[in-house]
Amino acid sequence: MTGPATTRPAPGGAEERLFSRTYAAATIGFAAVMFLTGFAALAVVPMLPVAARELDGVPLYPLVAGCFVAASLFGGVLGGDWADRAGAGRPLAAGVVLAVVTLVVSATSTTIWQLAVGRFLDGVAAGMIAVAINTAIAHAYPDRLRARALALMSTCWIIPSLAGPPLAGLVAEWWSWRAVFFGLAALTVIPSLAVVLLLRSRSWQAPSEEPEEPEPGRPVSDASAERASRPTLMVAAAVSVGAALSQYAVSGWDVRHLLCGVAGLALLVVFVPRLLPPGTWRAARGLPAAVLLRGLTSGAYFTLEAFVPLLLTTARRVPPVHTGLAFTGAAIAWAGSSWLQGRLQGRVSRHRLVTAGALVMGAAVAVAAVGTLPELPALTAAGAMVLAAVGMGMAAPSLTLLSLTHSPPDRQGYASSAMQTSQNLGQMAVMGVAAALFNLLLGFGSADLPAYAAAFGLLLVPSVLAATLAVRARSA
């Protein structure tokens, strides 16, 4: 088997960088994919409520919003399995092409169900791209450049976070929400084709096209067991369907929605453990702990990101432009923190960066809870989003690097897909529990602000757990 790029010597003995001749093409290609992915994601999401209203599908909006995350579970497993078998280039190329197609499907929607299909396919594409990018970085760069490459991927979201939402809003106001989808598809076609051609020309994209022979002295049954341990696409599809059913269940309270909720929960309980490394739930040392930590940190962060804007808009009556600036500040903070962790390569242990990031997120949760006090300025809670982004920018790339460290080259696609799966499941689980607590308190007649405070307080649990368990993910 041909090894990853960690063995490439620098010409003339000089230390190479991300944009040196050896890595420039790969760096530019990956950065272009992440830039376009970020721009599309941040521009499309604000348009979904507008589209749902025009298509008379507001009751099904939870399904439209949630099926993207559900589908990305399947896309992550598909991309990881494909990357391990044929290299990261093919699933990445397929993902960027599919992303263009899904924008056209959504733009031409005549019913809310077609829009849901478009978002589902977009989730598949996003899952494939995310996993393939991580695997491609592992194959393309030596260890000393991987942290900086991941930091660059986060930085590529800065401009989209600044320009995407306001530009999309202007286009929708002056023209229509469909023009946003069509425009993004047109902007993405040429760069996507360029990335496909780049990936086809790179030899590092495929670790091996042939099945690897068992190592001398290693029983054939062990190799078969390792292959059998990989999650099947049918299992991933069952989890995605279960997640989608669960999202649909919250759009109504009749018998049909209840049955869908029960069926979705049953599918998740049965099949989710098969998508994650053995020992994930007990935070076994190494990859299982890193996978669990990704779910905990992502669940806390994205739930905070969902509830703080809701608090600012509904309970504290903050102007939408201020809420948008909080999103912008959070994106910049994430990128800056990610850049900093890349510069700390070799100086601070990765698991310690995860601990620090989780503690910062815990502090952000406390700020959000305090921000519900009517005596304090309304924008106090907005600072929680920025502070949480600092913690997440420190923890997320560190966990990605730890997962790659704990995986051999031919299993890094599986590790990346497990991390993506855990991230999505963490988002759905933590947000679901927080929403249930929030609605329960409102149902008992509680005021809005105490209900928000309770939901934020709940987020201390995954944050503290992540800080405590980070040591179990450390590398040798």
PAPAGU-102116 format. One line per field, with one value per residue (C-alpha): residue number from 1; residue in three letters; z, x, y. Coordinates in Angstrom, 2 decimals, always signed. Example, Ala and Ser with C-alpha at 12.3 -4.5 7.8 and 13.67 -1.06 7.14 Angstrom:
2
n = 1	2
res = Ala	Ser
Z = +7.80	+7.14
X = +12.30	+13.67
Y = -4.50	-1.06
//
This chain:
476
n = 1	2	3	4	5	6	7	8	9	10	11	12	13	14	15	16	17	18	19	20	21	22	23	24	25	26	27	28	29	30	31	32	33	34	35	36	37	38	39	40	41	42	43	44	45	46	47	48	49	50	51	52	53	54	55	56	57	58	59	60	61	62	63	64	65	66	67	68	69	70	71	72	73	74	75	76	77	78	79	80	81	82	83	84	85	86	87	88	89	90	91	92	93	94	95	96	97	98	99	100	101	102	103	104	105	106	107	108	109	110	111	112	113	114	115	116	117	118	119	120	121	122	123	124	125	126	127	128	129	130	131	132	133	134	135	136	137	138	139	140	141	142	143	144	145	146	147	148	149	150	151	152	153	154	155	156	157	158	159	160	161	162	163	164	165	166	167	168	169	170	171	172	173	174	175	176	177	178	179	180	181	182	183	184	185	186	187	188	189	190	191	192	193	194	195	196	197	198	199	200	201	202	203	204	205	206	207	208	209	210	211	212	213	214	215	216	217	218	219	220	221	222	223	224	225	226	227	228	229	230	231	232	233	234	235	236	237	238	239	240	241	242	243	244	245	246	247	248	249	250	251	252	253	254	255	256	257	258	259	260	261	262	263	264	265	266	267	268	269	270	271	272	273	274	275	276	277	278	279	280	281	282	283	284	285	286	287	288	289	290	291	292	293	294	295	296	297	298	299	300	301	302	303	304	305	306	307	308	309	310	311	312	313	314	315	316	317	318	319	320	321	322	323	324	325	326	327	328	329	330	331	332	333	334	335	336	337	338	339	340	341	342	343	344	345	346	347	348	349	350	351	352	353	354	355	356	357	358	359	360	361	362	363	364	365	366	367	368	369	370	371	372	373	374	375	376	377	378	379	380	381	382	383	384	385	386	387	388	389	390	391	392	393	394	395	396	397	398	399	400	401	402	403	404	405	406	407	408	409	410	411	412	413	414	415	416	417	418	419	420	421	422	423	424	425	426	427	428	429	430	431	432	433	434	435	436	437	438	439	440	441	442	443	444	445	446	447	448	449	450	451	452	453	454	455	456	457	458	459	460	461	462	463	464	465	466	467	468	469	470	471	472	473	474	475	476
res = Met	Thr	Gly	Pro	Ala	Thr	Thr	Arg	Pro	Ala	Pro	Gly	Gly	Ala	Glu	Glu	Arg	Leu	Phe	Ser	Arg	Thr	Tyr	Ala	Ala	Ala	Thr	Ile	Gly	Phe	Ala	Ala	Val	Met	Phe	Leu	Thr	Gly	Phe	Ala	Ala	Leu	Ala	Val	Val	Pro	Met	Leu	Pro	Val	Ala	Ala	Arg	Glu	Leu	Asp	Gly	Val	Pro	Leu	Tyr	Pro	Leu	Val	Ala	Gly	Cys	Phe	Val	Ala	Ala	Ser	Leu	Phe	Gly	Gly	Val	Leu	Gly	Gly	Asp	Trp	Ala	Asp	Arg	Ala	Gly	Ala	Gly	Arg	Pro	Leu	Ala	Ala	Gly	Val	Val	Leu	Ala	Val	Val	Thr	Leu	Val	Val	Ser	Ala	Thr	Ser	Thr	Thr	Ile	Trp	Gln	Leu	Ala	Val	Gly	Arg	Phe	Leu	Asp	Gly	Val	Ala	Ala	Gly	Met	Ile	Ala	Val	Ala	Ile	Asn	Thr	Ala	Ile	Ala	His	Ala	Tyr	Pro	Asp	Arg	Leu	Arg	Ala	Arg	Ala	Leu	Ala	Leu	Met	Ser	Thr	Cys	Trp	Ile	Ile	Pro	Ser	Leu	Ala	Gly	Pro	Pro	Leu	Ala	Gly	Leu	Val	Ala	Glu	Trp	Trp	Ser	Trp	Arg	Ala	Val	Phe	Phe	Gly	Leu	Ala	Ala	Leu	Thr	Val	Ile	Pro	Ser	Leu	Ala	Val	Val	Leu	Leu	Leu	Arg	Ser	Arg	Ser	Trp	Gln	Ala	Pro	Ser	Glu	Glu	Pro	Glu	Glu	Pro	Glu	Pro	Gly	Arg	Pro	Val	Ser	Asp	Ala	Ser	Ala	Glu	Arg	Ala	Ser	Arg	Pro	Thr	Leu	Met	Val	Ala	Ala	Ala	Val	Ser	Val	Gly	Ala	Ala	Leu	Ser	Gln	Tyr	Ala	Val	Ser	Gly	Trp	Asp	Val	Arg	His	Leu	Leu	Cys	Gly	Val	Ala	Gly	Leu	Ala	Leu	Leu	Val	Val	Phe	Val	Pro	Arg	Leu	Leu	Pro	Pro	Gly	Thr	Trp	Arg	Ala	Ala	Arg	Gly	Leu	Pro	Ala	Ala	Val	Leu	Leu	Arg	Gly	Leu	Thr	Ser	Gly	Ala	Tyr	Phe	Thr	Leu	Glu	Ala	Phe	Val	Pro	Leu	Leu	Leu	Thr	Thr	Ala	Arg	Arg	Val	Pro	Pro	Val	His	Thr	Gly	Leu	Ala	Phe	Thr	Gly	Ala	Ala	Ile	Ala	Trp	Ala	Gly	Ser	Ser	Trp	Leu	Gln	Gly	Arg	Leu	Gln	Gly	Arg	Val	Ser	Arg	His	Arg	Leu	Val	Thr	Ala	Gly	Ala	Leu	Val	Met	Gly	Ala	Ala	Val	Ala	Val	Ala	Ala	Val	Gly	Thr	Leu	Pro	Glu	Leu	Pro	Ala	Leu	Thr	Ala	Ala	Gly	Ala	Met	Val	Leu	Ala	Ala	Val	Gly	Met	Gly	Met	Ala	Ala	Pro	Ser	Leu	Thr	Leu	Leu	Ser	Leu	Thr	His	Ser	Pro	Pro	Asp	Arg	Gln	Gly	Tyr	Ala	Ser	Ser	Ala	Met	Gln	Thr	Ser	Gln	Asn	Leu	Gly	Gln	Met	Ala	Val	Met	Gly	Val	Ala	Ala	Ala	Leu	Phe	Asn	Leu	Leu	Leu	Gly	Phe	Gly	Ser	Ala	Asp	Leu	Pro	Ala	Tyr	Ala	Ala	Ala	Phe	Gly	Leu	Leu	Leu	Val	Pro	Ser	Val	Leu	Ala	Ala	Thr	Leu	Ala	Val	Arg	Ala	Arg	Ser	Ala
Z = +0.00	-0.87	+2.24	+2.68	+2.01	+5.36	+3.65	+1.03	+1.54	+0.92	-2.14	-1.20	+2.45	+2.90	+5.10	+2.93	+3.72	+2.70	-0.41	-1.43	-4.82	-3.47	-1.72	-3.40	-5.79	-3.06	-0.64	-3.16	-4.20	-0.66	+0.28	-2.75	-1.77	+1.82	+0.74	-1.60	+0.93	+3.60	+1.29	+0.17	+3.70	+5.22	+2.30	+1.92	+5.54	+6.04	+2.87	+4.06	+6.15	+3.22	+0.85	+3.28	+3.63	-0.15	-0.70	+2.00	+4.01	+7.29	+9.41	+7.69	+8.23	+10.99	+8.45	+5.84	+8.38	+10.01	+7.03	+6.05	+9.28	+8.96	+5.41	+6.30	+8.55	+5.50	+3.40	+6.02	+6.16	+2.37	+1.94	+4.61	+3.24	-0.30	+0.77	+2.50	-0.57	-3.38	-1.84	-0.81	-4.30	-5.70	-2.87	-2.69	-6.43	-6.24	-3.28	-4.96	-8.13	-6.12	-4.20	-7.47	-8.47	-5.12	-5.45	-8.75	-7.22	-4.40	-6.71	-8.88	-5.95	-6.54	-3.25	+0.24	-0.31	-3.28	-1.16	+1.52	-1.08	-2.20	+1.37	+1.97	-1.08	-0.01	+3.35	+1.60	-0.40	+2.67	+4.63	+1.81	+1.40	+5.11	+5.56	+2.26	+3.04	+6.39	+4.83	+1.90	+4.30	+6.12	+2.82	+1.26	+4.05	+6.54	+10.20	+10.87	+8.25	+9.02	+11.90	+9.75	+6.87	+9.12	+10.46	+6.89	+6.21	+9.13	+7.94	+4.58	+6.33	+7.39	+4.14	+3.63	+7.18	+6.45	+2.96	+2.60	+4.75	+3.83	+0.10	+0.15	+1.96	-0.60	-3.54	-1.94	-1.21	-4.67	-6.64	-5.03	-2.85	-5.95	-7.40	-4.36	-5.11	-8.87	-8.31	-5.93	-8.41	-11.20	-9.01	-7.94	-11.32	-12.57	-9.26	-8.76	-12.16	-11.37	-8.11	-9.89	-12.44	-9.67	-7.69	-10.74	-11.31	-7.77	-7.02	-3.24	-3.42	-3.48	-0.87	-2.74	-5.46	-4.64	-1.48	+0.99	+1.74	+5.39	+7.15	+7.77	+10.89	+10.95	+10.68	+7.70	+10.07	+11.76	+8.43	+7.70	+11.14	+10.55	+7.26	+8.92	+11.62	+9.06	+9.12	+6.17	+4.04	+4.96	+8.62	+7.78	+5.69	+8.58	+10.94	+8.45	+8.04	+11.82	+12.25	+9.48	+11.04	+14.38	+12.79	+11.05	+14.31	+15.91	+13.15	+14.60	+17.55	+15.98	+15.91	+12.62	+13.98	+17.21	+15.30	+13.17	+16.30	+17.87	+14.67	+14.29	+17.88	+17.50	+14.38	+16.13	+19.22	+17.16	+14.47	+15.86	+17.88	+14.64	+13.13	+16.00	+17.17	+19.91	+23.30	+22.23	+24.88	+27.67	+26.24	+25.68	+25.21	+21.74	+18.81	+20.71	+23.21	+20.43	+18.66	+21.84	+22.54	+19.07	+19.80	+23.22	+22.06	+18.87	+20.71	+23.26	+20.69	+18.05	+20.63	+22.10	+18.58	+18.04	+21.36	+21.76	+18.55	+19.55	+22.95	+21.44	+18.86	+20.90	+24.56	+24.49	+21.32	+19.84	+16.23	+13.64	+12.42	+15.87	+15.94	+12.50	+13.81	+16.59	+13.94	+12.12	+15.31	+16.13	+12.70	+13.01	+16.55	+15.44	+12.59	+14.81	+17.52	+14.93	+13.52	+17.02	+17.70	+14.43	+15.63	+18.88	+17.03	+19.06	+21.98	+23.67	+23.76	+21.63	+24.44	+26.57	+23.81	+23.82	+27.58	+27.27	+24.47	+26.43	+29.49	+27.38	+26.01	+29.58	+30.38	+27.30	+28.51	+31.84	+30.03	+28.04	+31.22	+32.91	+29.76	+30.50	+33.53	+32.64	+34.65	+32.24	+28.71	+26.09	+24.07	+26.98	+25.66	+22.19	+23.62	+24.53	+20.85	+20.24	+23.35	+22.52	+19.01	+20.55	+22.46	+19.48	+17.17	+19.61	+20.26	+16.86	+14.81	+17.75	+17.94	+14.18	+14.45	+17.41	+15.47	+12.55	+14.91	+16.39	+12.93	+10.39	+6.86	+5.51	+8.38	+8.38	+6.18	+8.72	+11.55	+9.75	+9.06	+12.71	+13.80	+11.38	+12.58	+16.21	+15.45	+13.81	+16.48	+19.20	+17.58	+17.38	+20.83	+22.89	+21.03	+21.40	+25.16	+25.58	+23.49	+25.48	+28.77	+27.35	+26.11	+29.33	+31.44	+29.11	+29.30	+33.08	+32.79	+33.28	+31.85	+28.75	+30.40	+33.13	+30.47	+28.42	+31.53	+32.24	+28.66	+28.83	+32.21	+30.71	+28.24	+31.13	+31.27	+27.85	+28.25	+31.63	+30.46	+27.42	+29.58	+31.98	+29.37	+27.00	+28.60	+27.33	+23.73	+24.08	+21.68	+22.67
X = +0.00	+1.21	+1.48	+0.05	+1.97	+3.75	+6.77	+7.28	+10.53	+10.67	+12.75	+16.16	+15.50	+13.41	+10.36	+7.25	+4.02	+0.38	+0.87	+4.29	+4.58	+3.95	+0.69	-0.61	-3.03	-4.56	-4.79	-6.50	-8.89	-9.91	-10.25	-12.48	-14.76	-15.07	-15.66	-18.48	-19.94	-19.96	-21.40	-24.20	-25.01	-25.09	-27.03	-29.59	-30.63	-32.17	-34.22	-35.90	-38.64	-39.47	-39.67	-41.78	-44.27	-44.57	-45.03	-47.74	-45.62	-44.94	-46.17	-43.54	-40.73	-39.12	-38.81	-37.24	-34.79	-33.99	-33.73	-30.42	-28.80	-30.48	-29.20	-25.69	-25.48	-25.91	-23.61	-20.88	-20.91	-21.12	-18.20	-16.09	-16.60	-15.92	-12.78	-11.36	-11.99	-10.96	-9.39	-10.88	-10.94	-13.94	-16.43	-15.28	-15.81	-19.21	-20.17	-19.40	-21.27	-24.28	-24.27	-24.85	-27.68	-29.44	-29.46	-31.32	-33.78	-34.55	-34.75	-37.41	-39.54	-43.29	-44.21	-42.76	-41.97	-39.71	-37.91	-37.47	-36.03	-33.60	-32.48	-32.13	-29.90	-27.93	-27.36	-26.01	-23.63	-22.52	-21.83	-19.73	-17.79	-17.05	-15.74	-13.84	-12.15	-10.86	-9.66	-8.05	-6.19	-4.86	-3.60	-2.34	-0.32	+2.32	+1.35	+2.93	+0.66	-2.64	-3.60	-2.94	-4.90	-7.90	-7.58	-7.59	-10.80	-12.44	-11.08	-12.77	-16.11	-15.32	-16.25	-19.38	-20.47	-20.06	-21.54	-23.82	-26.87	-27.16	-26.65	-29.20	-31.65	-31.23	-31.70	-34.80	-36.24	-35.54	-36.25	-37.15	-35.79	-35.49	-32.93	-30.72	-30.64	-30.17	-27.41	-25.52	-25.77	-24.35	-21.51	-20.62	-20.49	-17.07	-15.18	-16.75	-15.54	-12.06	-11.98	-13.07	-10.25	-7.73	-8.74	-8.54	-4.95	-3.69	-2.04	-2.44	-6.22	-6.32	-4.30	-4.97	-7.29	-6.71	-7.74	-4.92	-3.34	-3.33	-0.05	+2.24	+1.14	-2.22	-5.13	-7.40	-10.36	-9.05	-8.99	-12.51	-13.66	-12.20	-14.06	-17.23	-16.86	-17.35	-20.88	-23.01	-24.85	-28.13	-27.49	-26.65	-29.81	-31.89	-30.41	-31.09	-34.71	-35.08	-33.76	-36.03	-39.08	-38.22	-38.00	-41.34	-42.96	-42.53	-44.55	-47.85	-49.48	-51.89	-51.65	-49.72	-47.02	-46.84	-46.37	-43.65	-41.90	-42.00	-40.74	-37.95	-36.80	-36.82	-34.65	-32.18	-31.92	-31.33	-28.98	-27.03	-24.60	-23.58	-22.36	-20.02	-16.81	-17.28	-16.90	-18.13	-20.86	-18.40	-15.68	-13.14	-9.66	-8.63	-11.00	-14.23	-13.60	-12.82	-16.06	-18.12	-16.47	-17.40	-21.05	-20.99	-19.27	-21.31	-24.56	-23.79	-22.57	-25.27	-28.06	-26.70	-26.51	-30.19	-31.59	-29.66	-31.07	-34.53	-34.09	-32.83	-35.63	-38.66	-37.98	-35.44	-36.74	-33.27	-33.28	-32.53	-29.45	-27.87	-28.64	-27.01	-23.91	-23.74	-23.58	-20.85	-18.87	-19.19	-17.90	-14.89	-14.21	-14.35	-11.92	-9.54	-9.56	-9.02	-6.07	-4.59	-4.84	-3.03	-0.15	+0.01	+0.91	+3.54	+3.40	+0.17	-1.28	-4.37	-6.51	-5.65	-6.91	-10.15	-10.42	-9.80	-12.33	-15.01	-14.42	-14.73	-18.01	-19.17	-18.40	-20.38	-23.37	-23.17	-23.09	-26.18	-28.03	-27.07	-28.20	-31.78	-31.87	-34.03	-31.74	-28.84	-28.51	-30.36	-27.23	-25.46	-26.56	-25.22	-21.71	-22.28	-22.34	-18.95	-17.41	-18.78	-17.32	-13.89	-14.20	-15.53	-12.83	-10.29	-11.94	-13.34	-10.09	-8.23	-10.76	-10.48	-6.71	-6.98	-9.38	-6.93	-4.04	-5.94	-6.69	-4.43	-4.45	-6.98	-9.40	-9.28	-12.36	-14.26	-12.98	-14.06	-17.53	-17.89	-16.98	-19.51	-22.18	-21.49	-21.64	-25.04	-26.43	-25.12	-26.88	-30.20	-30.02	-28.92	-31.19	-34.11	-33.65	-33.20	-36.30	-38.30	-37.29	-38.03	-41.50	-42.25	-41.62	-43.68	-46.47	-46.54	-46.99	-43.39	-42.30	-40.11	-36.87	-36.75	-37.45	-34.52	-32.31	-33.18	-32.40	-29.03	-28.29	-28.84	-26.00	-23.53	-23.85	-22.29	-19.73	-18.48	-18.55	-16.42	-13.87	-13.68	-13.41	-10.97	-7.97	-9.32	-8.84	-5.18	-2.65	+0.50
Y = +0.00	+3.44	+5.59	+9.04	+12.21	+12.10	+10.58	+13.29	+15.14	+18.83	+19.76	+20.97	+20.20	+23.36	+23.22	+23.23	+25.02	+24.73	+26.88	+25.59	+23.90	+20.39	+21.20	+24.38	+22.68	+20.53	+23.46	+25.73	+22.96	+22.09	+25.76	+26.39	+23.50	+24.70	+28.31	+27.32	+24.88	+27.57	+30.20	+27.89	+26.75	+30.22	+31.73	+28.95	+28.40	+31.89	+31.31	+28.11	+29.78	+32.06	+29.10	+27.07	+29.94	+30.43	+26.68	+26.48	+24.09	+25.87	+22.90	+20.72	+23.22	+21.07	+18.27	+20.58	+21.97	+18.63	+16.30	+17.94	+16.72	+13.33	+12.86	+13.97	+10.91	+8.70	+10.90	+10.74	+6.93	+6.67	+9.06	+7.39	+3.87	+5.06	+6.94	+3.87	+1.70	+4.06	+7.16	+10.48	+12.00	+10.14	+10.78	+14.40	+14.87	+13.16	+15.32	+18.65	+17.63	+16.44	+19.73	+21.62	+19.28	+19.68	+23.47	+23.12	+20.63	+23.07	+26.08	+24.41	+23.23	+23.39	+21.68	+21.56	+17.88	+18.65	+21.21	+18.54	+16.15	+18.85	+19.47	+15.73	+15.31	+18.38	+16.69	+13.60	+15.79	+17.75	+14.57	+13.15	+16.39	+16.81	+13.27	+13.24	+16.56	+15.28	+12.03	+13.87	+16.16	+13.11	+11.67	+14.90	+16.54	+15.48	+15.50	+18.90	+20.57	+18.88	+21.16	+24.25	+22.75	+22.17	+25.71	+27.02	+25.08	+26.91	+30.25	+29.69	+30.24	+33.82	+35.60	+33.43	+34.28	+37.99	+38.10	+35.06	+35.91	+39.62	+38.98	+36.18	+38.44	+41.21	+38.82	+37.33	+40.77	+42.20	+39.04	+35.68	+32.93	+30.73	+33.14	+32.47	+28.73	+29.22	+31.79	+29.54	+26.65	+28.82	+30.08	+26.56	+24.79	+25.94	+25.60	+22.16	+20.99	+22.35	+20.39	+17.20	+17.56	+18.30	+15.22	+12.97	+14.04	+13.44	+10.12	+10.50	+10.27	+6.48	+4.60	+1.40	+0.24	-3.41	-5.25	-5.25	-8.63	-9.66	-8.93	-11.92	-13.71	-11.97	-14.42	-13.95	-13.99	-10.83	-9.00	-10.21	-9.11	-5.64	-5.33	-6.56	-3.93	-1.17	+0.25	-0.83	+1.67	+0.00	+0.77	+4.37	+4.64	+3.28	+5.88	+8.67	+7.53	+7.30	+10.82	+12.15	+10.47	+12.01	+15.45	+14.92	+13.81	+17.23	+18.93	+17.71	+15.98	+13.50	+9.70	+9.65	+11.94	+9.95	+6.69	+8.28	+9.47	+6.01	+4.37	+6.93	+6.50	+2.70	+2.88	+5.19	+2.98	-0.16	+1.12	+4.08	+1.90	+0.16	+3.43	+4.27	+2.56	-0.04	+1.56	+5.00	+5.26	+4.43	+6.73	+3.95	+5.36	+6.45	+6.81	+5.95	+8.75	+11.24	+10.30	+10.74	+14.10	+15.34	+14.57	+16.25	+19.44	+19.75	+19.17	+21.88	+24.40	+24.07	+23.99	+27.21	+28.66	+27.79	+29.03	+32.29	+33.87	+32.67	+34.32	+37.56	+37.76	+36.68	+37.43	+40.27	+42.00	+42.52	+43.85	+41.13	+42.98	+42.64	+38.93	+38.61	+40.35	+37.75	+35.03	+36.93	+37.40	+33.72	+32.69	+34.99	+33.78	+30.13	+30.78	+32.74	+30.09	+27.36	+29.31	+29.59	+25.85	+25.23	+27.42	+25.48	+22.28	+20.43	+22.88	+21.83	+18.34	+17.94	+16.57	+19.59	+21.87	+19.89	+20.34	+24.07	+24.40	+22.54	+24.72	+27.87	+26.53	+25.90	+29.53	+30.58	+28.57	+30.39	+33.75	+32.77	+31.78	+35.05	+36.86	+35.82	+38.14	+41.15	+43.46	+42.91	+44.33	+42.30	+41.67	+39.91	+36.54	+37.41	+37.35	+33.70	+32.77	+34.38	+32.84	+29.39	+29.69	+30.29	+27.03	+25.09	+26.42	+25.05	+21.70	+20.64	+20.51	+19.00	+16.17	+15.63	+15.33	+12.97	+10.74	+10.57	+9.85	+6.90	+5.43	+3.70	+5.18	+2.66	+3.40	+7.20	+7.41	+5.31	+7.51	+10.67	+9.27	+8.21	+11.74	+13.23	+10.81	+11.66	+15.37	+15.08	+12.78	+15.09	+18.03	+16.21	+14.61	+17.61	+20.01	+17.62	+17.29	+21.05	+21.75	+19.21	+20.87	+24.31	+23.32	+21.44	+24.52	+26.69	+24.13	+24.44	+28.17	+29.27	+32.61	+32.67	+33.82	+31.10	+28.46	+29.74	+29.78	+26.13	+25.10	+26.86	+25.32	+21.88	+22.54	+22.59	+18.79	+17.96	+20.77	+19.52	+15.90	+16.81	+18.63	+15.69	+12.93	+14.69	+12.95	+9.61	+10.76	+11.70	+10.23	+8.42
//
